[in-house]
Amino acid sequence: MLEALVGYPDAIFRAIGHPVTWLGRLIAWCDEAWNSEDDSFETRRSWGVAAVLLLLAVSWLVGSVLAHLLPAILCGVLGSCLLAQRSLYDHVEAVARALDKEGVEAARQAVSMVVGRDTAELDEAAVSRAAIESLAENFSDGVVAPLFWTAVAGLPGGIAYKAINTADSMIGHKSPRHLAFGWAAARLDDLINLPASRLSLLWLAIAAALTQGASPQRAWQTALRDAGRHQSPNAGWPEAAMAGALGIRLAGPRVYDGELTDEHWMGDGRADLGAADIRSALSLYRKACLVQIAVLAIFLVVSLPS
C-alpha cells in the first residue's frame, strides 16, 4: 500500500540510487570480470552459474541481516522498494497522455521507456499495444512476483528475487556475449516467475469481474488458450489475460534490433487500439493490484493470534 501511494521518491533515488541499481553494479562487475570472450561456451556458462550463486548469496545475506536488525515496519518500508506498482502505472499512463496531447512521436518516445522493441516506426495502435503488453507483463514480474516471494520468504526472498530478475534483464538474453553467461540467470528467472505469472491471471480475472465492460471468463479462456503460444513461459499469462478481459489483441509480430519476430497474437479482439484502451488497461491494473493487497490483508488477519 505504501509503494502504491508514494512509489520510490525521486529525491531518494538521486541521493542513494535504488536497490536495482546496486544489484546492477554487482551484475555488471561479474559480467566484466567473468565473461571472457576467449573462454569456451561451457566455461562461460559455468561462470554465469557462479555469478547467479553469488547474487543469491549476497542478496539473501543482506536481506537476512536487515530482517534481523530492523523492526518489521522498517522491513516493510524496505520491501516496498522492491515493487513497481506506482512507477509502472506512471510510465504507461505517460504513453496515453502523450497520445492524447502530443501525438504519436511523443508516444513512441514514452513507450520506449518500458519496452525493448524498436519503436521508431510504430503507429498509434502498435504504440498502444506495446504499452498494454508491458503493463501486463510487468504486473507479473514487477509487482506480483516480488510481493509473492517476500510473502513466502520475507525480505531475503524479495531481495533475492529482485537480484535474479535484474540479472535476467541485464544478461539473460540471447546475444552472442550473453547466450552462455546469461543462461543460468534466464533459466532461473523463468522458474521463479512461474507462480506469479499464474497468480497474475487470477488477480486480473477477479479485477475484470469488478470492472464494467471487462470479462473474467474471457480472461481465463484466452489465457488458457494463448499463453502457451508466447515465446516466454510466463509473459503470455498476464498478456493473454489482459487481452481477453478487455476484448483486445496483444503481442503479434514486432521488431527487435531491426529484425521482425513473428510472434503469435494473444486474444482475438480488436488490434486497432488507442489511448482510451491504455486507460482501460490501467484501470484493470489498479483493481488487480488492490485485489492482491486485499488477499494479503485477509491472510494477515487470519494468521494473527486469536
VEXMILUM-156720 format. One line per field, with one value per residue (C-alpha): residue in one letter; x, y, z. Coordinates in steps of 0.02 Angstrom, whole numbers. Example, Ala and Ser with C-alpha at 12.3 -4.5 7.8 and 13.67 -1.06 7.14 Angstrom:
2
nuti <- [A S]
xx <- [615 684]
yy <- [-225 -53]
zz <- [390 357]
REM end
This chain:
306
nuti <- [M L E A L V G Y P D A I F R A I G H P V T W L G R L I A W C D E A W N S E D D S F E T R R S W G V A A V L L L L A V S W L V G S V L A H L L P A I L C G V L G S C L L A Q R S L Y D H V E A V A R A L D K E G V E A A R Q A V S M V V G R D T A E L D E A A V S R A A I E S L A E N F S D G V V A P L F W T A V A G L P G G I A Y K A I N T A D S M I G H K S P R H L A F G W A A A R L D D L I N L P A S R L S L L W L A I A A A L T Q G A S P Q R A W Q T A L R D A G R H Q S P N A G W P E A A M A G A L G I R L A G P R V Y D G E L T D E H W M G D G R A D L G A A D I R S A L S L Y R K A C L V Q I A V L A I F L V V S L P S]
xx <- [0 145 225 61 37 211 317 505 534 648 744 794 843 953 1033 1068 1005 889 913 902 1044 1150 1117 1152 1327 1367 1296 1395 1554 1525 1494 1653 1763 1699 1625 1779 1754 1912 1832 1731 1541 1537 1664 1566 1405 1490 1546 1367 1307 1438 1376 1197 1252 1349 1197 1086 1210 1238 1055 998 1133 1092 906 933 1042 917 771 864 917 765 587 452 383 551 571 403 465 621 516 410 565 559 388 349 161 172 315 238 73 159 264 115 0 130 106 -82 -54 70 -51 -189 -90 68 44 123 304 298 207 344 472 366 337 522 550 453 482 636 573 607 481 532 407 261 91 -38 -111 59 114 -45 -24 158 109 -27 85 219 90 28 200 274 122 178 366 372 227 157 322 422 273 245 425 428 270 342 521 523 640 781 665 608 785 844 701 743 926 884 754 880 1012 892 856 1042 1124 984 962 1024 1156 1325 1401 1268 1198 1313 1349 1167 1097 1080 1001 873 825 812 709 588 571 543 415 304 196 174 126 -16 -67 -71 -203 -307 -291 -333 -483 -551 -517 -612 -763 -758 -739 -885 -861 -722 -745 -668 -725 -639 -482 -473 -516 -392 -251 -279 -285 -150 -23 72 97 203 392 407 342 273 236 95 -14 -41 -37 -170 -273 -268 -313 -457 -525 -529 -581 -424 -273 -94 79 90 233 359 535 685 856 797 733 550 492 331 250 75 -67 -139 -328 -445 -522 -479 -298 -327 -302 -279 -257 -430 -381 -221 -326 -445 -296 -230 -399 -397 -217 -260 -401 -288 -160 -298 -360 -186 -172 -343 -299 -136 -230 -352 -208 -130 -290 -318 -139 -144 -155 -332]
yy <- [0 117 89 115 281 359 246 273 460 540 633 468 395 544 535 350 260 109 -74 -123 -5 -76 -253 -197 -141 -313 -399 -283 -322 -509 -486 -386 -496 -671 -666 -678 -700 -803 -941 -1086 -1090 -1213 -1113 -953 -1041 -1107 -931 -874 -1004 -940 -762 -814 -907 -753 -642 -759 -771 -584 -536 -669 -620 -435 -469 -584 -457 -317 -426 -472 -295 -192 -192 -264 -95 -39 -205 -167 4 -76 -212 -79 -30 -199 -165 -62 -31 159 180 55 148 316 256 178 323 437 345 376 559 581 506 623 784 772 640 477 536 584 423 322 404 371 187 162 183 23 -94 -171 -174 -45 97 219 154 111 186 233 58 -25 100 66 -122 -109 -5 -127 -279 -200 -159 -339 -422 -306 -327 -508 -489 -313 -320 -494 -590 -483 -473 -661 -704 -576 -653 -828 -796 -623 -482 -603 -688 -524 -459 -625 -623 -446 -494 -636 -534 -392 -515 -585 -410 -370 -532 -658 -631 -724 -604 -679 -608 -670 -830 -935 -820 -770 -945 -978 -808 -831 -1009 -968 -812 -918 -1038 -913 -816 -967 -941 -754 -769 -887 -780 -627 -715 -742 -561 -494 -608 -553 -372 -400 -460 -292 -189 -137 -198 -321 -510 -629 -780 -716 -678 -860 -934 -826 -860 -1048 -1046 -921 -910 -1064 -986 -845 -860 -833 -969 -832 -670 -748 -775 -593 -531 -655 -623 -435 -457 -573 -467 -310 -394 -340 -418 -404 -466 -521 -477 -349 -286 -308 -239 -219 -399 -447 -581 -666 -695 -763 -647 -650 -634 -619 -447 -276 -238 -57 19 194 297 250 66 103 189 41 -73 44 38 -152 -150 -39 -154 -307 -225 -189 -369 -431 -313 -368 -553 -524 -423 -567 -690 -571 -558 -745 -779 -661 -744 -753]
zz <- [0 41 -128 -220 -132 -143 -253 -240 -219 -349 -213 -131 -299 -339 -167 -147 -301 -292 -242 -426 -471 -329 -387 -565 -518 -446 -602 -716 -618 -637 -823 -845 -736 -776 -951 -1061 -1248 -1250 -1145 -1214 -1212 -1066 -966 -989 -940 -782 -738 -766 -641 -518 -543 -505 -348 -292 -321 -221 -78 -66 -81 43 167 156 173 322 414 384 438 597 643 593 661 550 499 429 339 259 203 128 48 -38 -137 -223 -303 -457 -443 -445 -569 -691 -686 -711 -860 -950 -912 -989 -1155 -1152 -1106 -1247 -1373 -1315 -1304 -1409 -1543 -1598 -1600 -1416 -1376 -1463 -1350 -1196 -1237 -1274 -1087 -1048 -1196 -1277 -1456 -1592 -1575 -1712 -1840 -1725 -1766 -1634 -1624 -1607 -1475 -1377 -1388 -1333 -1181 -1129 -1156 -1047 -914 -911 -914 -783 -672 -656 -634 -563 -440 -410 -409 -286 -170 -183 -140 0 72 57 115 194 148 97 -26 -101 -124 -196 -321 -374 -396 -516 -610 -632 -691 -820 -887 -899 -956 -985 -1172 -1325 -1387 -1433 -1274 -1155 -1231 -1121 -974 -952 -970 -782 -747 -886 -837 -652 -689 -791 -645 -506 -608 -637 -480 -508 -691 -645 -496 -609 -713 -555 -497 -671 -687 -518 -566 -729 -628 -538 -697 -807 -985 -942 -943 -814 -914 -1071 -970 -913 -1082 -1178 -1055 -1059 -1249 -1295 -1153 -1212 -1384 -1313 -1330 -1141 -1023 -910 -1002 -1103 -949 -897 -1077 -1133 -976 -1006 -1189 -1151 -1009 -1118 -1281 -1374 -1461 -1399 -1450 -1631 -1750 -1683 -1720 -1606 -1657 -1835 -1852 -1865 -1743 -1798 -1628 -1600 -1557 -1381 -1389 -1537 -1511 -1583 -1627 -1679 -1507 -1438 -1281 -1216 -1220 -1123 -990 -984 -955 -819 -732 -736 -673 -525 -474 -490 -375 -249 -261 -219 -71 -8 -19 76 208 231 253 380 481 478 533 683 854 920]
REM end
